[in-house]
């Protein structure tokens, strides 16, 4: 989840906004919405740092790349079915990166090394944390607007 928030920080720190689809469009919409190369690099960098601290650098590369692939896939699907940037796509917005990371892990290490219970627990935990976090942020924004 740290890697999921890091692209926002990277954007504000250095403004790295080159689109991952290089501005190409599929129909009227960008292929991957507003996803950027900086976002991918931030997923990868944070994932490698955290994975290295746990002695799992290679796994971290698979998982970080897979997580971003999940986010890209979700963004692509949302644009194709007419969901605008920033609109909710429940439950996929909450678990897209987990599903992508899982896919890449299985590709890299095989299904025999995969634990389905960890996937289920991760999806439930992610869904609850994202949903409650978004709810609290919306409440906070309403309170701030009232004060202004």
Buried (B, 14 or more C-beta within 10 A) or exposed (E): EEBBEBBEEBBEEEEBEEBBBEEEEEEEBBBBBBBBBBBBBBBBBBBBBBBEEEEBBEBBBBBBBBBBBBBBBBBBEBBEEEBEEEEEBEEBBBBBBBBBBBBBBBEBEEEEEEEEEEBEEBBEBBBEEBBEEBEEEEEEEEEEEEEE
